[in-house]
Amino acid sequence: MKVLVLTPTRELAIQVSDSFKAYGKYLPLKSHVIFGGVSQHAQVQTLAKGIDILVATPGRLIDLMNQRLLSLEQIKFFVLDEADRMLDMGFIHDVKRIIAKLPAQRQTLFFSATMSPEIQALSSSLLKHPVKVEATPPASTVDLIDQSLYYVEKQDKKSLLIDILSDQDIKTALVFTRTKHGADKVAKFLNIAGIRSAAIHGNKSQNARQAALQDFKTGAIRVMVATDIAARGIDIDGMSHVFNFELPNTPETYVHRIGRTGRAGATGVAVSFCDQEEREYLRDIQKLIKRQIPLIADHPYKVPSIVPEKAARPLQNRPARSSSHSGNNQQGNKRRNFSRQRA
């Protein structure tokens, strides 16, 4: 085994492994992926046959190392992917334990979407006289994405999301929540409303997460609801819409989220809901991306006490659509046909 690629999540490990298989289809290189949440038996059997490239998550790799079922003594290339997410998820101590078992003579490649002081310190400890390659400025992801913002009370987000997703022109959508419980709740009410959805997060089994991703890729479900960690490995061709049902509490995460659409030069749509408690998160996001997110001011769930900072482009009316869900009693009589920017 000559190459080790370390990733923070199972989904990302599988994504990287699939890319190795696709790009190396006609090369005499054997690759394999290992991760937790499933039996190690099949993984160990493949490792015993000998491989060139190993893609792994930290937990499963350390488990197999402790069982003396694999050795890193022959590694010549080490890739640390999504280093910032490794830090966020508390894997840095595991990463350092793994690095301690690598040969001193090797090439190390360090990838991170953000370069916080903690990440810079980590890179300095891992790399010797590194060459820095910056693919894009931090906020440039937003340039190809049509962003919009809705001010809405927390209890009205559910009805607003269902209304927007009633537009059948939205073929695929990734909806972000901050918590696992929140992801389950959103997926549940969308399904009740007749919008085929599934949630993925860390409490789901690996088989359940993979089945949901496969259903999303094939169109069996239309909406994926995810936490930030679970969504890190999602890379779906043609993803048209991203919804921030809840704004992230770190502005860099906003850029990661909306970057799930508008990939490879394509355009995309990112819609964010902001309640009163999230206004500070919004200010931090707009400071990072150096722009005001265009506001959709005219909708049935608008917050009268909030004066729009900057209105979006002129809105178009669309005909009313029936909805199979029931909102709360106070909002039940509101019109379903609201004016908004067509995505």
C-alpha positions, 0 to 999 in steps of 0.5 A: 500500500503506497497511498493513504487518503484520509477523509472525515466522513463515510460519504466522502470516503466512498465518493473519493473511492468511486473517483479513483475507480473511475479515473483509474479504470485502465491503470494497474492500480488497486484501490479500496475504501474502509469506514465504520458503521459496517462489518470490517470482515469484507474490508479486511479480506480485500486488504489482505489481498494487497492494494495500492491506494487506501481511502479511509475514515480515521476511526475505522483506520485506527481500529484496524491498525490497533488490531494489527490488520494493516500497516502504514510503513510503506506509505509514500503519499499521504492525503489529508482531505477536508482538514477543516472538517476534521478539526470541526468533527474532533478528529485531529487527535486521531489524525495525529495518531495516524500521522505518527505511524507514517514514514518520515519520508513521504509526500503529504497533500493537505486540502482544506476549504478554509484556512483558519488559524487552527488549520494553518497551525496544523498544516505547519506541523504536517508540511515541510516547505509546502507549495500553496495552491489556492484554487479559488478565493473563499467567497467566489463559490457564490458568483454562479449561484442565484441566492435569495433570502426570506425573513420568516418566523421560525414556526412558519418555515415549514409552510414556506418550504412546502410552498416553494417546493410545490413548484415542480420545476424544482427537480432536486433540492438539498435542504440543510438543518443544524441538527439531526433531529431537525433533519428528521422533522423536516423530512417527515413533514415534507413526506406528509405534504407529498414531497418525496424526501429522506434525511441523512445524518450521523445517527442513520446507519451506513446502509440507510444513508447509502440507500437514501443517497442512491434514491436521491441520485436516481430520482426516487426521492426529490429532496434530501434533508441533511446536516452539514457533516452528512452532506459533506460527501454529497456530490450530485450532478445537476443539483439545482437547489439548496435550501438553508432551512436553518442558517449555519452558525459559522459563515464558512459553512454557508459557502460550503452548503450553497456550493453543493449546487452551481458545480463545475461551472453550472448555475444553481439556486440557493434559498435561505430562511432567516428568523429573528434569532438568526439575524446575527448569523446572516450578518456574519455570512454577508460579511464573509461573502462581501454582499447582501443576499437579495431579499424576497420581501413579498410572501405570505409569511413575511415578518412585518417588524423587519424592514427589508434591507435590500429588495430582490429583483422584481417578482413575478406572480404565479398561480395558486397551488393546492397543498396537502398539508395543514399549517398552524391555525394562525397561518391557515388562512393565508394565501398559498399563491405568493409572489416571489422570484422564479428560480 
